[in-house]
Amino acid sequence: MKRTLAIADLPPDTQTRDEATLSPQQMQRITGGRAVSAIVDGRAPATVDDWGINIAIFEGRISGPYIV
């Protein structure tokens, strides 16, 4: 099966004129990544979203290597 990522145009935030920002509602619309198999702490394998895992690592919520 071929996976496709479609990104819709997001309207700019009109409150700030000098830079583009995303509102919390717009940020929640951004999704992506791949479904990858992972084993965490030796438990049964599961499918995780690599985008979500990499963001959690970046934010410091979990530790470990990025999924490339």
N, CA and C of each residue as an Amber inpcrd file, in Angstrom:
protein
   204
   0.8410000  -1.1640000   0.0000000   0.0000000   0.0000000   0.0000000
   0.8990000   1.2430000   0.0000000   0.5870000   2.1860000  -0.8400000
   1.3410000   3.4290000  -0.9190000   0.7910000   4.4140000   0.1000000
   1.6850000   4.9720000   0.9190000   1.2710000   5.9440000   1.9290000
   1.3990000   7.3440000   1.3530000   0.4400000   8.1920000   1.6780000
   0.4300000   9.5470000   1.1700000   0.2540000  10.5090000   2.3290000
   1.0310000  11.5700000   2.3420000   0.8950000  12.6220000   3.3400000
   0.3920000  13.8620000   2.6230000  -0.7630000  14.3480000   3.0280000
  -1.3370000  15.5540000   2.4250000  -1.3240000  16.6620000   3.4680000
  -0.7600000  17.7930000   3.1190000  -0.7010000  18.9300000   4.0250000
  -1.5720000  20.0330000   3.4520000  -2.6080000  20.3840000   4.1840000
  -3.5060000  21.4450000   3.7370000  -2.8840000  22.7940000   4.0690000
  -3.1540000  23.7870000   3.2460000  -2.6760000  25.1310000   3.5340000
  -3.3560000  25.6380000   4.7920000  -2.5580000  26.1980000   5.7050000
  -3.1000000  26.7580000   6.9250000  -3.1030000  28.2730000   6.8060000
  -4.2150000  28.9150000   7.1550000  -4.2280000  30.3750000   7.0660000
  -3.3030000  30.9820000   8.1180000  -2.6500000  32.1010000   7.8060000
  -1.7430000  32.7230000   8.7810000  -2.5160000  33.3440000   9.9360000
  -1.8550000  33.4360000  11.0730000  -2.4290000  34.0910000  12.2410000
  -2.4160000  35.5950000  11.9850000  -3.5710000  36.2320000  12.0210000
  -3.6560000  37.6540000  11.6810000  -3.3500000  38.5620000  12.8630000
  -3.1690000  38.0150000  14.0650000  -2.8920000  38.8440000  15.2290000
  -1.4700000  39.3820000  15.2260000  -0.5230000  38.6270000  14.7150000
   0.8630000  39.0900000  14.6560000   1.2140000  39.3510000  13.2110000
   1.7450000  40.5150000  12.9440000   2.0450000  40.9140000  11.5730000
   3.4960000  40.6460000  11.1840000   4.4180000  40.5930000  12.1600000
   5.8340000  40.4970000  11.8200000   6.3420000  39.0690000  11.6440000
   5.5950000  38.0770000  12.0730000   6.0320000  36.6930000  11.8940000
   4.8220000  35.7780000  11.7910000   5.0350000  34.6400000  11.1700000
   3.9600000  33.6690000  11.0130000   3.9460000  32.7380000  12.2160000
   2.7930000  32.5210000  12.7910000   2.6410000  31.6020000  13.9160000
   1.4350000  30.7130000  13.6640000   1.4050000  29.5910000  14.3630000
   0.2570000  28.6890000  14.2870000  -0.4800000  28.7280000  15.6170000
  -1.7800000  28.7710000  15.5530000  -2.5930000  28.7120000  16.7630000
  -2.5860000  27.2700000  17.2800000  -2.9660000  27.0590000  18.5350000
  -3.0490000  25.6750000  19.0380000  -3.9630000  24.7940000  18.2010000
  -5.0640000  25.3570000  17.6930000  -5.9730000  24.5700000  16.8570000
  -5.3020000  24.1730000  15.5450000  -4.5080000  25.0880000  14.9620000
  -3.8050000  24.7730000  13.7260000  -2.7220000  23.7340000  13.9760000
  -2.0320000  23.8280000  15.1040000  -0.9760000  22.8640000  15.4190000
  -1.5430000  21.4630000  15.5910000  -2.7680000  21.3620000  16.1060000
  -3.3850000  20.0510000  16.2830000  -3.7470000  19.4180000  14.9520000
  -3.8750000  20.2150000  13.8950000  -4.2040000  19.6850000  12.5740000
  -2.9920000  19.0650000  11.8910000  -1.7780000  19.3770000  12.3730000
  -0.5610000  18.8650000  11.7410000  -0.3120000  17.4500000  12.2330000
  -0.3660000  16.5140000  11.3340000  -0.0790000  15.1220000  11.6530000
   0.7950000  14.5560000  10.5500000   1.4440000  13.5030000  10.8340000
   2.2810000  12.9010000   9.8080000   3.1010000  11.7880000  10.4050000
   4.0220000  11.3120000   9.6530000   4.8840000  10.2530000  10.1380000
   4.5460000   8.9090000   9.5240000   5.2750000   7.9280000   9.9860000
   5.0840000   6.5730000   9.4910000   4.7050000   5.6740000  10.6560000
   4.0090000   4.6310000  10.3750000   3.7220000   3.6160000  11.3780000
   4.9060000   2.6510000  11.3870000   5.5920000   2.5600000  12.5270000
   6.7510000   1.6780000  12.6380000   6.5410000   0.7200000  13.8050000
   7.1010000  -0.4650000  13.6930000   7.0240000  -1.4450000  14.7740000
   8.0550000  -1.1080000  15.8330000   7.6720000  -1.2560000  17.0900000
   8.5740000  -0.9500000  18.1960000   8.3190000  -1.9230000  19.3380000
   9.3730000  -2.2100000  20.0690000   9.2680000  -2.9940000  21.3000000
   9.7850000  -2.1010000  22.4120000   8.9460000  -1.8480000  23.4030000
   9.3040000  -0.9600000  24.5040000   9.4430000  -1.7750000  25.7760000
  10.5910000  -1.6900000  26.4160000  10.8600000  -2.3900000  27.6740000
  10.6280000  -3.8940000  27.5810000  10.9160000  -4.4900000  26.4070000
  10.8020000  -5.9250000  26.2490000   9.3800000  -6.4510000  26.1860000
   8.4200000  -5.5810000  26.0600000   7.0200000  -6.0070000  25.9850000
   6.6840000  -6.4370000  24.5660000   5.4390000  -6.7940000  24.3630000
   4.9820000  -7.2260000  23.0440000   5.1440000  -6.0940000  22.0350000
   5.4360000  -6.4190000  20.7750000   5.5970000  -5.3680000  19.7660000
   4.3090000  -4.5630000  19.5660000   4.5000000  -3.3090000  19.2320000
   3.3630000  -2.4150000  18.9820000   3.7010000  -1.5500000  17.7840000
   2.7070000  -0.8870000  17.2430000   2.9060000   0.0410000  16.1410000
   2.8160000   1.4550000  16.6970000   3.8320000   2.2610000  16.3970000
   3.8620000   3.6400000  16.8660000   4.0460000   4.5740000  15.6850000
   3.6930000   5.8290000  15.8840000   3.8580000   6.8610000  14.8680000
   5.2310000   7.5010000  15.0860000   6.1290000   7.4200000  14.1000000
   7.4830000   7.9370000  14.3020000   7.5000000   9.4480000  14.5180000
   6.5620000  10.1760000  13.9190000   6.4860000  11.6230000  14.1290000
   6.2160000  11.9160000  15.6060000   5.2300000  11.2420000  16.1720000
   4.8870000  11.4520000  17.5770000   6.0220000  11.0860000  18.5120000
   6.7000000   9.9750000  18.2280000   7.8270000   9.5530000  19.0600000
   8.9640000  10.5700000  18.9680000   9.3200000  11.0030000  17.7550000
  10.4090000  11.9680000  17.5970000  10.0900000  13.3030000  18.2630000
   8.8450000  13.7530000  18.2020000   8.4580000  14.9970000  18.8700000
   8.5690000  14.8310000  20.3860000   8.1290000  13.6860000  20.9100000
   8.2260000  13.4390000  22.3490000   9.6840000  13.4080000  22.8020000
  10.5810000  12.8380000  21.9960000  12.0100000  12.8340000  22.3180000
  12.5410000  14.2580000  22.3000000  12.1710000  15.0390000  21.2790000
  12.6160000  16.4290000  21.1620000  12.1560000  17.2590000  22.3570000
  10.9110000  17.0620000  22.7930000  10.3710000  17.8230000  23.9130000
  10.8930000  17.3200000  25.2570000  11.5660000  16.1710000  25.2800000
  12.1160000  15.6470000  26.5230000  11.1410000  14.8110000  27.3290000
   9.9780000  14.4820000  26.7740000   9.0140000  13.6660000  27.5040000
   9.4520000  12.2170000  27.6070000  10.2160000  11.7380000  26.6230000
  10.7780000  10.3950000  26.6600000  12.2320000  10.4860000  26.2100000
  12.9970000   9.4570000  26.5140000  14.4050000   9.4620000  26.0890000
  14.6310000   8.3130000  25.1280000  15.6610000   8.4730000  24.3170000
  15.9960000   7.4350000  23.3530000  16.4350000   8.0580000  22.0570000
  16.8690000   7.2290000  21.1120000  17.3080000   7.7460000  19.8230000
  16.1210000   8.0990000  18.9310000  16.3280000   9.0800000  18.0800000
  15.2950000   9.4340000  17.1080000  15.0790000   8.2860000  16.1380000
  13.8640000   8.1460000  15.6350000  13.5450000   7.1540000  14.6090000
  13.7870000   7.8240000  13.2620000  14.7210000   7.2770000  12.5120000
  15.0840000   7.8860000  11.2140000  14.4450000   7.1300000  10.0930000
